[in-house]
Amino acid sequence: MEREWVAEESVVVGAAPAVVYEAVSDLRKMPGWSPELFAVWIRGRSIEAGTRFVGFNRIGPRVWFTNARVTAALPGELFAFRVSSFGIPVALWGYRLEGVEGAEGDATRLTEYWQDLRRDSRGSRLVTLMGKIFTGVPAERRAALNRAGMRATLERIKAAVERKR
């Protein structure tokens, strides 16, 4: 199996981009939606470009943490963050939002994306090896696992946002 370096999934949410952005940019809600992330510790009170946070993740019995920094926080358009481990870049994660015409009013195409940054970083072999040890997931399977996690996350976000309407 050849290693993939990017992955993305999309869903249409029955709400305006501003409403969907409010949900995805609230990192405190992510553990309720993500199948891997179970806790977040945010440095500071606000969530904006530059905000740093720690994500605590789990797959089966394996638990690990990553450091992250919000790189883009454009209400109604884009929310993204860069993940590192021990100071070495690991991945870029984000959400793109695009208003679409819905059958029942406002709707948003919400796309979650991931880019593996390990090939571009010093220490990439070390981080790739550490990733396999901590998560149990070989690099060649990471994109497929992330796609499945994205689909679950997006469906949970969609359900939560639409339930509030």
DSSP file (Angstrom, degrees, kcal/mol; ACC not computed):
  #  RESIDUE AA STRUCTURE BP1 BP2  ACC     N-H-->O    O-->H-N    N-H-->O    O-->H-N    TCO  KAPPA ALPHA  PHI   PSI    X-CA   Y-CA   Z-CA
    1    1 A M              0   0    0      0, 0.0     2,-0.3     0, 0.0   139,-0.1   0.000 360.0 360.0 360.0 129.2    0.0    0.0    0.0
    2    2 A E        -     0   0    0      1,-0.1     2,-0.2   139,-0.0     0, 0.0  -0.593 360.0-108.8 -82.3 141.6    1.4    3.4   -1.0
    3    3 A R        -     0   0    0     -2,-0.3     2,-0.4   140,-0.0   137,-0.1  -0.480  27.9-147.9 -71.1 134.5    1.4    6.1    1.6
    4    4 A E        -     0   0    0    135,-0.3   139,-0.2    -2,-0.2   138,-0.1  -0.831   8.9-165.4-102.1 144.3   -1.1    9.0    1.1
    5    5 A W        +     0   0    0     -2,-0.4   111,-3.1     1,-0.1     2,-0.3   0.547  69.4  35.8-107.4 -11.3   -0.1   12.5    2.2
    6    6 A V  E     +A  115   0A   0    109,-0.2     2,-0.3     2,-0.0   109,-0.2  -0.978  56.3 173.2-141.4 153.7   -3.5   14.2    2.1
    7    7 A A  E     +A  114   0A   0    107,-2.1   107,-2.6    -2,-0.3     2,-0.3  -0.980   3.0 175.1-154.2 151.3   -7.1   13.3    2.8
    8    8 A E  E     -A  113   0A   0     -2,-0.3     2,-0.3   105,-0.2   105,-0.2  -0.984   8.4-171.0-157.5 154.4  -10.4   15.1    3.0
    9    9 A E  E     -A  112   0A   0    103,-2.0   103,-2.5    -2,-0.3     2,-0.3  -0.970  10.8-157.9-141.5 152.4  -14.1   14.4    3.4
   10   10 A S  E     +A  111   0A   0     -2,-0.3     2,-0.3   101,-0.2   101,-0.2  -0.926  10.5 179.2-134.1 158.1  -17.2   16.7    3.0
   11   11 A V  E     -A  110   0A   0     99,-1.8    99,-3.1    -2,-0.3     2,-0.6  -0.976  29.4-121.4-150.0 151.3  -20.8   16.9    4.2
   12   12 A V  E     -A  109   0A   0     -2,-0.3     2,-0.4    97,-0.2    97,-0.2  -0.884  27.5-160.5 -98.5 125.1  -23.6   19.4    3.7
   13   13 A V  E     -A  108   0A   0     95,-3.1    95,-2.6    -2,-0.6     2,-2.3  -0.880  21.8-127.1-107.0 133.6  -24.9   20.8    6.9
   14   14 A G  S    S+     0   0    0     -2,-0.4     2,-0.3    93,-0.2    93,-0.2  -0.386  80.4  78.2 -79.1  63.7  -28.3   22.5    7.0
   15   15 A A  S    S-     0   0    0     -2,-2.3    -2,-0.2    90,-0.1   147,-0.1  -0.972  87.6 -84.2-161.3 159.9  -27.1   25.7    8.6
   16   16 A A    >>  -     0   0    0     -2,-0.3     4,-2.1    90,-0.2     3,-0.7  -0.301  43.0-110.4 -67.1 152.3  -25.4   28.9    7.5
   17   17 A P  H 3> S+     0   0    0      0, 0.0     4,-2.9     0, 0.0    59,-0.4   0.850 117.6  57.0 -52.8 -38.0  -21.6   29.0    7.4
   18   18 A A  H 3> S+     0   0    0      1,-0.2     4,-1.8     2,-0.2    58,-0.2   0.887 108.4  46.6 -62.9 -37.8  -21.4   31.3   10.4
   19   19 A V  H <> S+     0   0    0     -3,-0.7     4,-1.2     2,-0.2    -1,-0.2   0.909 114.2  46.6 -70.2 -43.1  -23.3   28.8   12.5
   20   20 A V  H  X S+     0   0    0     -4,-2.1     4,-2.4     1,-0.2     3,-0.3   0.903 110.4  53.8 -66.6 -40.8  -21.2   25.8   11.3
   21   21 A Y  H  X S+     0   0    0     -4,-2.9     4,-2.5     1,-0.2    -1,-0.2   0.911 102.4  57.8 -59.7 -42.9  -18.0   27.8   11.9
   22   22 A E  H  < S+     0   0    0     -4,-1.8     4,-0.3    -5,-0.2    -1,-0.2   0.874 110.5  44.9 -55.5 -38.1  -19.0   28.5   15.5
   23   23 A A  H >< S+     0   0    0     -4,-1.2     3,-1.2    -3,-0.3     6,-0.2   0.962 115.5  43.0 -71.5 -52.8  -19.3   24.8   16.1
   24   24 A V  H 3< S+     0   0    0     -4,-2.4    -2,-0.2     1,-0.3    -1,-0.2   0.761 111.0  55.4 -71.3 -23.5  -16.0   23.6   14.4
   25   25 A S  T 3< S+     0   0    0     -4,-2.5     2,-1.3    -5,-0.2    -1,-0.3   0.527  84.8  89.6 -86.9  -4.1  -13.9   26.4   15.9
   26   26 A D    X>  -     0   0    0     -3,-1.2     3,-2.3    -4,-0.3     4,-0.6  -0.734  59.0-172.8 -91.9  90.2  -14.9   25.6   19.4
   27   27 A L  G >4 S+     0   0    0     -2,-1.3     3,-0.7     1,-0.3    -1,-0.2   0.738  77.1  70.5 -57.2 -24.8  -12.1   23.1   20.2
   28   28 A R  G 34 S+     0   0    0      1,-0.2    -1,-0.3     2,-0.1     4,-0.2   0.760  98.1  50.5 -65.2 -23.3  -13.8   22.2   23.5
   29   29 A K  G X4 S+     0   0    0     -3,-2.3     3,-1.5    -6,-0.2     4,-0.5   0.681  87.2  86.0 -86.2 -19.1  -16.6   20.4   21.6
   30   30 A M  G XX S+     0   0    0     -3,-0.7     4,-2.8    -4,-0.6     3,-1.8   0.834  78.2  62.2 -57.1 -38.7  -14.3   18.3   19.4
   31   31 A P  G 34 S+     0   0    0      0, 0.0    -1,-0.3     0, 0.0    -2,-0.1   0.819 101.2  55.6 -59.6 -26.2  -13.9   15.4   21.8
   32   32 A G  G <4 S+     0   0    0     -3,-1.5    -2,-0.2    -4,-0.2    -3,-0.1   0.651 117.9  33.3 -76.2 -14.8  -17.6   14.8   21.6
   33   33 A W  T <4 S+     0   0    0     -3,-1.8   123,-0.2    -4,-0.5    -1,-0.1   0.746 100.6  81.0-110.4 -33.6  -17.4   14.5   17.8
   34   34 A S     <  -     0   0    0     -4,-2.8   116,-0.1     3,-0.2   115,-0.1  -0.564  61.9-149.4 -83.1 136.9  -14.0   12.9   17.0
   35   35 A P  S    S+     0   0    0      0, 0.0    -1,-0.1     0, 0.0   115,-0.0   0.641  99.3  33.9 -75.4 -12.3  -13.5    9.1   17.3
   36   36 A E  S    S+     0   0    0     21,-0.1    22,-2.1    23,-0.1     2,-0.3   0.802 101.1  75.8-108.0 -43.9   -9.8    9.7   18.3
   37   37 A L  E     +B   57   0A   0     20,-0.2    20,-0.3     1,-0.1    -3,-0.2  -0.562  45.2 167.1 -76.1 126.7   -9.7   12.9   20.3
   38   38 A F  E     +     0   0A   0     18,-3.2     2,-0.3    -2,-0.3    19,-0.2   0.555  62.5  14.1-117.9 -10.3  -10.9   12.5   23.9
   39   39 A A  E     -B   56   0A   0     17,-1.3    17,-2.8     2,-0.0     2,-0.4  -0.984  55.6-158.8-160.2 154.1   -9.7   15.7   25.6
   40   40 A V  E     -B   55   0A   0     -2,-0.3     2,-0.5    15,-0.2    15,-0.2  -1.000   3.0-162.8-136.8 135.5   -8.4   19.1   24.8
   41   41 A W  E     -B   54   0A   0     13,-2.4    13,-2.7    -2,-0.4     2,-0.5  -0.979  16.6-158.9-117.4 117.8   -6.4   21.5   26.9
   42   42 A I  E     -B   53   0A   0     -2,-0.5     2,-1.0    11,-0.2    11,-0.2  -0.821  13.8-136.8-103.2 131.3   -6.4   25.1   25.5
   43   43 A R  E    S+B   52   0A   0      9,-2.7     9,-0.5    -2,-0.5     2,-0.2  -0.758  78.2   1.8 -86.2 106.1   -3.8   27.6   26.5
   44   44 A G  S    S-     0   0    0     -2,-1.0    -2,-0.1     1,-0.1     7,-0.0  -0.467  87.5 -88.3 106.5 177.9   -5.7   30.8   27.0
   45   45 A R  S    S+     0   0    0     -2,-0.2     2,-0.2     2,-0.0    -1,-0.1   0.824  97.9  62.2 -97.0 -38.0   -9.4   31.6   26.9
   46   46 A S        -     0   0    0     -3,-0.1     2,-0.6     1,-0.0    -3,-0.0  -0.544  68.9-139.2 -93.9 158.3  -10.1   32.6   23.3
   47   47 A I        +     0   0    0     -2,-0.2     2,-0.3     4,-0.1    -3,-0.0  -0.947  50.0 122.8-117.5 109.2   -9.7   30.4   20.2
   48   48 A E  S >  S-     0   0    0     -2,-0.6     3,-2.6    22,-0.1    22,-0.3  -0.893  70.6 -48.2-152.4 174.7   -8.1   32.4   17.4
   49   49 A A  T 3  S+     0   0    0     -2,-0.3    22,-0.2     1,-0.3     3,-0.1  -0.324 128.3  26.7 -53.8 130.6   -5.1   32.3   15.1
   50   50 A G  T 3  S+     0   0    0     20,-3.0    -1,-0.3     1,-0.3    21,-0.1   0.127  84.7 138.0  99.2 -19.2   -2.1   31.6   17.3
   51   51 A T    <   -     0   0    0     -3,-2.6    19,-3.0    18,-0.1    -1,-0.3  -0.376  42.2-148.0 -61.1 133.6   -4.0   29.8   20.0
   52   52 A R  E     +BC  43  69A   0     -9,-0.5    -9,-2.7    17,-0.2     2,-0.3  -0.810  22.5 167.7-104.3 146.0   -2.0   26.8   21.2
   53   53 A F  E     -BC  42  68A   0     15,-2.5    15,-2.7    -2,-0.3     2,-0.5  -0.981  30.1-128.9-151.3 163.0   -3.7   23.6   22.5
   54   54 A V  E     -BC  41  67A   0    -13,-2.7   -13,-2.4    -2,-0.3     2,-0.5  -0.965  19.8-155.0-115.8 130.0   -2.9   20.0   23.5
   55   55 A G  E     -BC  40  66A   0     11,-2.4    11,-2.1    -2,-0.5     2,-0.5  -0.907   2.7-153.4-106.8 131.5   -5.0   17.2   22.0
   56   56 A F  E     -BC  39  65A   0    -17,-2.8   -18,-3.2    -2,-0.5   -17,-1.3  -0.915  21.8-172.2-105.7 123.8   -5.3   13.9   23.9
   57   57 A N  E     -BC  37  64A   0      7,-3.3     7,-1.9    -2,-0.5     2,-0.3  -0.759  12.2-169.0-121.4 159.0   -6.0   11.0   21.6
   58   58 A R  E     + C   0  63A   0    -22,-2.1     2,-0.4    -2,-0.3     5,-0.2  -0.988  14.3 178.6-149.7 137.0   -6.8    7.3   21.9
   59   59 A I  E >  S- C   0  62A   0      3,-2.1     3,-2.2    -2,-0.3   -23,-0.1  -0.941  75.5 -50.6-131.4 113.3   -7.1    4.3   19.6
   60   60 A G  T 3  S-     0   0    0     -2,-0.4    -1,-0.0     1,-0.3    75,-0.0  -0.387 124.4 -16.8  57.2-130.0   -8.1    1.2   21.6
   61   61 A P  T 3  S+     0   0    0      0, 0.0     2,-0.4     0, 0.0    -1,-0.3   0.568 116.1 100.8 -82.6  -7.2   -5.7    1.0   24.6
   62   62 A R  E <   -C   59   0A   0     -3,-2.2    -3,-2.1    73,-0.2     2,-0.4  -0.646  49.1-178.2 -86.4 131.7   -3.1    3.4   23.1
   63   63 A V  E     +C   58   0A   0     -2,-0.4     2,-0.3    -5,-0.2    -5,-0.2  -0.982   9.8 154.1-129.3 138.2   -3.1    7.0   24.3
   64   64 A W  E     -C   57   0A   0     -7,-1.9    -7,-3.3    -2,-0.4     2,-0.3  -0.957  26.4-135.8-153.2 168.9   -1.0    9.9   23.2
   65   65 A F  E     -C   56   0A   0     -2,-0.3     2,-0.3    -9,-0.2    -9,-0.2  -0.915  10.9-164.3-129.0 158.1   -1.0   13.7   23.0
   66   66 A T  E     -C   55   0A   0    -11,-2.1   -11,-2.4    -2,-0.3     2,-0.4  -0.967  18.3-128.4-135.8 154.6    0.0   16.2   20.4
   67   67 A N  E     -CD  54  84A   0     17,-2.2    17,-3.1    -2,-0.3     2,-0.3  -0.807  32.3-179.0 -98.8 145.2    0.7   20.0   20.5
   68   68 A A  E     -CD  53  83A   0    -15,-2.7   -15,-2.5    -2,-0.4     2,-0.4  -0.971  19.6-157.2-144.7 158.7   -1.2   22.2   18.1
   69   69 A R  E     -CD  52  82A   0     13,-1.9    13,-2.6    -2,-0.3     2,-0.3  -0.995  28.7-118.4-137.5 130.2   -1.5   25.8   17.1
   70   70 A V  E     + D   0  81A   0    -19,-3.0   -20,-3.0    -2,-0.4    11,-0.3  -0.521  31.6 177.6 -66.7 126.1   -4.4   27.4   15.3
   71   71 A T  E     +     0   0A   0      9,-2.1     2,-0.3     1,-0.3    10,-0.2   0.656  65.4  25.0-105.9 -21.7   -3.1   28.7   12.0
   72   72 A A  E     + D   0  80A   0      8,-1.6     8,-2.4   -24,-0.1    -1,-0.3  -0.979  50.5 169.0-147.6 131.6   -6.3   30.1   10.5
   73   73 A A  E     + D   0  79A   0     -2,-0.3   -24,-0.2     6,-0.2     6,-0.2  -0.663  15.7 157.3-142.4  80.8   -9.5   31.3   12.1
   74   74 A L  E >>  - D   0  78A   0      4,-3.0     3,-2.7    -2,-0.2     4,-2.1  -0.884  43.7-123.8-111.2  99.4  -11.7   33.0    9.4
   75   75 A P  T 34 S+     0   0    0      0, 0.0   -57,-0.1     0, 0.0    -2,-0.1  -0.092  91.6   5.8 -49.1 131.3  -15.3   33.0   10.6
   76   76 A G  T 34 S+     0   0    0    -59,-0.4    23,-0.1   -58,-0.2   -58,-0.1   0.398 134.0  51.5  78.6  -2.6  -17.7   31.4    8.1
   77   77 A E  T <4 S+     0   0    0     -3,-2.7    20,-3.0     1,-0.3     2,-0.3   0.699 106.7   0.7-128.1 -53.4  -14.7   30.3    5.8
   78   78 A L  E  <  +DE  74  96A   0     -4,-2.1    -4,-3.0    18,-0.2     2,-0.4  -0.997  37.2 179.3-154.8 137.2  -11.8   28.4    7.4
   79   79 A F  E     +DE  73  95A   0     16,-2.1    16,-3.0    -2,-0.3     2,-0.3  -0.966  25.1 160.7-137.7 123.7  -10.5   27.0   10.6
   80   80 A A  E     -DE  72  94A   0     -8,-2.4    -9,-2.1    -2,-0.4    -8,-1.6  -0.972  17.4-170.3-144.6 155.9   -7.2   25.2   10.7
   81   81 A F  E     -DE  70  93A   0     12,-2.9    12,-2.9    -2,-0.3     2,-0.4  -0.996  18.7-132.6-148.2 151.6   -4.4   24.1   13.0
   82   82 A R  E     -DE  69  92A   0    -13,-2.6   -13,-1.9    -2,-0.3     2,-0.4  -0.879  21.2-151.0-106.9 132.3   -1.0   22.6   12.7
   83   83 A V  E     +DE  68  91A   0      8,-3.5     7,-3.1    -2,-0.4     8,-1.5  -0.837  16.4 176.7-106.7 138.5    0.0   19.6   14.9
   84   84 A S  E     -DE  67  89A   0    -17,-3.1   -17,-2.2    -2,-0.4     2,-0.4  -0.937  18.5-151.3-134.9 161.4    3.5   18.8   16.1
   85   85 A S  E >  S- E   0  88A   0      3,-2.3     3,-1.8    -2,-0.3   -19,-0.1  -0.980  83.8 -13.8-135.1 121.4    5.0   16.2   18.3
   86   86 A F  T 3  S-     0   0    0     -2,-0.4    -1,-0.1     1,-0.3   -20,-0.0   0.861 130.1 -54.4  54.1  37.4    8.1   17.0   20.3
   87   87 A G  T 3  S+     0   0    0      1,-0.2    -1,-0.3   -20,-0.0    -3,-0.0   0.454 113.4 117.4  80.7   1.8    8.6   20.1   18.2
   88   88 A I  E <  S-E   85   0A   0     -3,-1.8    -3,-2.3    35,-0.1    -1,-0.2  -0.889  72.3-110.7-105.4 128.8    8.5   18.3   14.9
   89   89 A P  E     +E   84   0A   0      0, 0.0    -5,-0.3     0, 0.0    32,-0.2  -0.296  41.7 166.7 -58.0 135.4    5.7   19.1   12.4
   90   90 A V  E     -     0   0A   0     -7,-3.1    27,-2.7     1,-0.4    28,-0.8   0.736  52.8 -19.2-115.1 -52.0    3.2   16.2   12.0
   91   91 A A  E     -EF  83 116A   0     -8,-1.5    -8,-3.5    25,-0.3     2,-0.5  -0.991  42.0-130.5-159.1 160.1    0.1   17.4   10.3
   92   92 A L  E     -EF  82 115A   0     23,-2.3    23,-2.2    -2,-0.3     2,-0.3  -0.989  29.0-175.6-115.3 126.6   -2.2   20.2    9.2
   93   93 A W  E     +EF  81 114A   0    -12,-2.9   -12,-2.9    -2,-0.5     2,-0.3  -0.911  12.9 151.6-118.9 148.1   -5.9   19.8   10.0
   94   94 A G  E     -EF  80 113A   0     19,-2.0    19,-2.6    -2,-0.3     2,-0.4  -0.997  37.2-128.5-166.9 171.8   -8.6   22.1    9.0
   95   95 A Y  E     -EF  79 112A   0    -16,-3.0   -16,-2.1    -2,-0.3     2,-0.4  -0.995  17.3-162.5-130.4 123.4  -12.2   22.8    8.0
   96   96 A R  E     -EF  78 111A   0     15,-2.6    15,-2.6    -2,-0.4     2,-0.4  -0.879   9.9-158.5-102.4 139.6  -13.3   24.7    4.9
   97   97 A L  E     + F   0 110A   0    -20,-3.0     2,-0.4    -2,-0.4    13,-0.2  -0.969  12.1 177.8-122.7 133.9  -16.8   26.1    4.8
   98   98 A E  E     - F   0 109A   0     11,-1.6    11,-3.4    -2,-0.4     2,-0.2  -0.980  28.0-125.9-138.3 122.4  -18.7   27.0    1.7
   99   99 A G  E     + F   0 108A   0     -2,-0.4     2,-0.3     9,-0.2     9,-0.3  -0.449  34.2 179.5 -66.0 135.7  -22.3   28.3    1.5
  100  100 A V  E     - F   0 107A   0      7,-2.4     7,-0.8    -2,-0.2     2,-0.6  -0.940  36.1 -98.6-134.1 157.2  -24.5   26.3   -0.7
  101  101 A E  E     - F   0 106A   0     -2,-0.3     2,-0.3     5,-0.1     5,-0.1  -0.663  43.6-162.7 -76.2 121.1  -28.2   26.5   -1.7
  102  102 A G  E >   - F   0 105A   0      3,-1.5     3,-1.3    -2,-0.6     5,-0.1  -0.712  29.6-119.5-103.4 157.5  -30.1   24.1    0.4
  103  103 A A  T 3  S+     0   0    0     -2,-0.3    -1,-0.1     1,-0.3     3,-0.1   0.788 115.9  35.9 -62.9 -27.5  -33.6   22.7   -0.3
  104  104 A E  T 3  S-     0   0    0      1,-0.3     2,-0.4     2,-0.1    -1,-0.3  -0.073 126.1 -82.4-120.2  34.0  -34.7   24.2    3.1
  105  105 A G  E <  S+ F   0 102A   0     -3,-1.3    -3,-1.5   -90,-0.0    -1,-0.3  -0.831  93.7  27.5 110.7-145.9  -32.7   27.4    3.2
  106  106 A D  E     + F   0 101A   0     -2,-0.4     2,-0.3    -5,-0.1   -90,-0.2  -0.229  62.7 168.4 -60.2 140.5  -29.1   28.0    4.4
  107  107 A A  E     - F   0 100A   0     -7,-0.8    -7,-2.4   -93,-0.2     2,-0.4  -0.982  19.3-151.4-149.8 157.2  -26.7   25.2    4.0
  108  108 A T  E     -AF  13  99A   0    -95,-2.6   -95,-3.1    -2,-0.3     2,-0.8  -0.996  14.4-139.4-134.2 130.3  -22.9   24.8    4.2
  109  109 A R  E     -AF  12  98A   0    -11,-3.4   -11,-1.6    -2,-0.4     2,-0.6  -0.831  28.3-163.1 -84.2 114.4  -20.5   22.3    2.6
  110  110 A L  E     -AF  11  97A   0    -99,-3.1   -99,-1.8    -2,-0.8     2,-0.5  -0.900   6.7-171.6-104.4 119.9  -18.2   21.5    5.4
  111  111 A T  E     -AF  10  96A   0    -15,-2.6   -15,-2.6    -2,-0.6     2,-0.5  -0.955   8.0-161.1-115.9 123.8  -14.9   19.9    4.4
  112  112 A E  E     -AF   9  95A   0   -103,-2.5  -103,-2.0    -2,-0.5     2,-0.3  -0.872  18.8-175.9 -98.4 135.0  -12.5   18.4    6.9
  113  113 A Y  E     -AF   8  94A   0    -19,-2.6   -19,-2.0    -2,-0.5     2,-0.3  -0.934  15.2-166.8-134.5 157.7   -9.0   18.0    5.5
  114  114 A W  E     -AF   7  93A   0   -107,-2.6  -107,-2.1    -2,-0.3     2,-0.4  -0.998   0.7-169.6-141.8 138.5   -5.6   16.6    6.7
  115  115 A Q  E     -AF   6  92A   0    -23,-2.2   -23,-2.3    -2,-0.3     2,-0.5  -0.991  22.3-133.8-131.0 124.5   -2.1   16.9    5.3
  116  116 A D  E     - F   0  91A   0   -111,-3.1     3,-0.3    -2,-0.4   -25,-0.3  -0.661  21.1-177.1 -76.4 120.9    0.7   14.8    6.6
  117  117 A L    >   +     0   0    0    -27,-2.7     3,-1.1    -2,-0.5     4,-0.4   0.356  54.7 100.5 -99.9   3.6    3.7   17.1    7.1
  118  118 A R  G >  S+     0   0    0    -28,-0.8     3,-0.7     1,-0.3    -1,-0.2   0.778  75.5  56.7 -68.1 -25.9    6.2   14.4    8.2
  119  119 A R  G 3  S+     0   0    0     -3,-0.3    -1,-0.3     1,-0.2    -2,-0.1   0.750 107.8  49.7 -75.2 -19.5    7.9   14.1    4.9
  120  120 A D  G <  S+     0   0    0     -3,-1.1     2,-0.3    -4,-0.1    -1,-0.2   0.467  98.7  83.8 -95.5  -2.3    8.8   17.8    4.9
  121  121 A S  S X  S-     0   0    0     -3,-0.7     3,-1.4    -4,-0.4     2,-0.2  -0.720  81.1-110.5-109.3 152.2   10.2   18.0    8.4
  122  122 A R  T 3  S+     0   0    0     -2,-0.3    -2,-0.1     1,-0.3    -1,-0.0  -0.533 111.3  27.5 -64.7 141.9   13.6   17.4    9.9
  123  123 A G  T 3> S+     0   0    0     -2,-0.2     4,-2.5   -35,-0.1    -1,-0.3   0.660  78.8 141.5  79.2  14.8   13.2   14.3   12.1
  124  124 A S  H <>  +     0   0    0     -3,-1.4     4,-2.5     1,-0.2     5,-0.2   0.869  69.5  52.1 -61.5 -37.0   10.4   13.0    9.9
  125  125 A R  H  > S+     0   0    0      2,-0.2     4,-2.4     1,-0.2    -1,-0.2   0.918 110.5  48.8 -64.2 -41.2   11.6    9.4   10.2
  126  126 A L  H  > S+     0   0    0      2,-0.2     4,-2.9     1,-0.2    -2,-0.2   0.936 113.4  45.6 -63.3 -46.8   11.6    9.7   14.0
  127  127 A V  H  X S+     0   0    0     -4,-2.5     4,-2.6     2,-0.2    -2,-0.2   0.879 112.2  52.2 -66.1 -37.2    8.1   11.2   14.1
  128  128 A T  H  X S+     0   0    0     -4,-2.5     4,-1.8    -5,-0.2    -1,-0.2   0.928 112.8  44.8 -63.3 -44.5    6.8    8.6   11.7
  129  129 A L  H  X S+     0   0    0     -4,-2.4     4,-2.4     2,-0.2    -2,-0.2   0.924 113.6  49.6 -64.4 -45.1    8.2    5.8   13.9
  130  130 A M  H  X S+     0   0    0     -4,-2.9     4,-3.2     1,-0.2     5,-0.3   0.892 107.5  56.0 -61.4 -38.9    6.9    7.4   17.0
  131  131 A G  H  X S+     0   0    0     -4,-2.6     4,-2.4     1,-0.2     6,-0.6   0.915 109.0  45.9 -58.8 -43.3    3.5    7.7   15.4
  132  132 A K  H  X S+     0   0    0     -4,-1.8     4,-1.8     3,-0.2    -1,-0.2   0.907 115.2  47.1 -66.8 -41.2    3.4    4.0   14.7
  133  133 A I  H  < S+     0   0    0     -4,-2.4    -2,-0.2     2,-0.2    -1,-0.2   0.949 119.0  38.5 -65.5 -49.1    4.6    3.2   18.2
  134  134 A F  H  < S+     0   0    0     -4,-3.2    -2,-0.2     1,-0.2    -3,-0.2   0.888 130.2  27.5 -71.9 -39.4    2.1    5.5   20.0
  135  135 A T  H  < S-     0   0    0     -4,-2.4    -3,-0.2    -5,-0.3   -73,-0.2   0.711  91.5-131.9 -97.4 -22.4   -0.9    5.0   17.8
  136  136 A G     <  +     0   0    0     -4,-1.8    -4,-0.2    -5,-0.5    -3,-0.1   0.548  69.8 120.9  79.9   6.5   -0.4    1.5   16.5
  137  137 A V        -     0   0    0     -6,-0.6    -1,-0.2     2,-0.0    -2,-0.2  -0.912  60.8-135.4-110.0 117.9   -1.1    2.8   13.0
  138  138 A P    >>  -     0   0    0      0, 0.0     3,-2.1     0, 0.0     4,-0.8  -0.383  26.6-113.7 -65.8 150.2    1.5    2.5   10.2
  139  139 A A  H >> S+     0   0    0      1,-0.3     3,-0.7     2,-0.2     4,-0.6   0.817 115.4  62.9 -54.3 -33.6    2.0    5.6    8.1
  140  140 A E  H 34 S+     0   0    0      1,-0.2    -1,-0.3  -137,-0.1     4,-0.2   0.707 109.1  40.6 -67.7 -19.2    0.6    3.8    5.1
  141  141 A R  H <> S+     0   0    0     -3,-2.1     4,-2.3     2,-0.1    -1,-0.2   0.497  90.0  90.7-103.9  -6.9   -2.8    3.3    6.9
  142  142 A R  H <X S+     0   0    0     -4,-0.8     4,-2.8    -3,-0.7     5,-0.2   0.903  84.9  50.5 -61.2 -44.7   -3.0    6.8    8.5
  143  143 A A  H  X S+     0   0    0     -4,-0.6     4,-2.5  -139,-0.2    -1,-0.2   0.918 112.0  47.8 -61.7 -43.3   -4.9    8.5    5.6
  144  144 A A  H  > S+     0   0    0     -4,-0.2     4,-2.0     2,-0.2    -1,-0.2   0.913 113.4  47.8 -64.1 -42.1   -7.5    5.7    5.4
  145  145 A L  H  X S+     0   0    0     -4,-2.3     4,-2.3     1,-0.2    -2,-0.2   0.910 111.8  50.5 -64.0 -41.6   -8.0    5.8    9.2
  146  146 A N  H  X S+     0   0    0     -4,-2.8     4,-3.0    -5,-0.2    -2,-0.2   0.897 107.1  54.0 -64.3 -39.7   -8.3    9.6    9.1
  147  147 A R  H  X S+     0   0    0     -4,-2.5     4,-2.5     2,-0.2    -1,-0.2   0.934 109.9  47.1 -59.5 -45.2  -10.9    9.5    6.3
  148  148 A A  H  X S+     0   0    0     -4,-2.0     4,-2.0     1,-0.2    -1,-0.2   0.916 113.9  48.1 -62.7 -42.0  -13.0    7.2    8.4
  149  149 A G  H  X S+     0   0    0     -4,-2.3     4,-2.8     1,-0.2    -2,-0.2   0.881 109.9  52.7 -65.1 -38.2  -12.6    9.4   11.4
  150  150 A M  H  X S+     0   0    0     -4,-3.0     4,-3.3     2,-0.2     5,-0.3   0.923 107.2  51.6 -63.1 -44.6  -13.4   12.5    9.3
  151  151 A R  H  X S+     0   0    0     -4,-2.5     4,-2.1     1,-0.2    -1,-0.2   0.930 113.3  44.9 -58.8 -44.8  -16.7   10.9    8.1
  152  152 A A  H  X S+     0   0    0     -4,-2.0     4,-2.0     2,-0.2    -2,-0.2   0.934 115.0  48.1 -63.8 -46.2  -17.7   10.1   11.7
  153  153 A T  H  X S+     0   0    0     -4,-2.8     4,-2.5     1,-0.2    -2,-0.2   0.930 112.1  48.6 -60.5 -47.6  -16.7   13.6   12.9
  154  154 A L  H  X S+     0   0    0     -4,-3.3     4,-2.8     1,-0.2    -1,-0.2   0.894 110.4  50.6 -63.0 -40.4  -18.5   15.4   10.1
  155  155 A E  H  X S+     0   0    0     -4,-2.1     4,-2.3    -5,-0.3    -1,-0.2   0.884 111.8  48.5 -64.7 -37.1  -21.7   13.4   10.6
  156  156 A R  H  X S+     0   0    0     -4,-2.0     4,-2.3  -123,-0.2    -2,-0.2   0.892 112.2  48.0 -70.2 -39.6  -21.6   14.2   14.4
  157  157 A I  H  X S+     0   0    0     -4,-2.5     4,-2.9     2,-0.2     5,-0.3   0.944 112.0  50.5 -63.1 -47.2  -21.0   17.9   13.7
  158  158 A K  H  X S+     0   0    0     -4,-2.8     4,-2.7     1,-0.2     5,-0.3   0.930 111.9  47.1 -55.6 -48.7  -23.9   17.9   11.2
  159  159 A A  H  X S+     0   0    0     -4,-2.3     4,-1.8     1,-0.2    -1,-0.2   0.910 114.0  47.3 -62.1 -43.2  -26.3   16.2   13.7
  160  160 A A  H  X S+     0   0    0     -4,-2.3     4,-1.2     2,-0.2    -2,-0.2   0.923 115.3  44.3 -66.1 -44.6  -25.3   18.6   16.5
  161  161 A V  H  X S+     0   0    0     -4,-2.9     4,-0.6     1,-0.2     3,-0.4   0.932 115.9  46.2 -67.5 -45.7  -25.6   21.7   14.4
  162  162 A E  H >< S+     0   0    0     -4,-2.7     3,-0.6    -5,-0.3    -1,-0.2   0.814 107.2  58.2 -69.1 -28.5  -28.9   20.7   12.8
  163  163 A R  H 3< S+     0   0    0     -4,-1.8    -1,-0.2    -5,-0.3    -2,-0.2   0.839 102.5  55.7 -67.1 -33.0  -30.4   19.6   16.1
  164  164 A K  H 3<        0   0    0     -4,-1.2    -1,-0.2    -3,-0.4    -2,-0.2   0.675 360.0 360.0 -73.2 -17.5  -29.9   23.1   17.5
  165  165 A R    <<        0   0    0     -4,-0.6    -1,-0.2    -3,-0.6    -2,-0.1   0.492 360.0 360.0 -72.1 360.0  -31.9   24.7   14.6
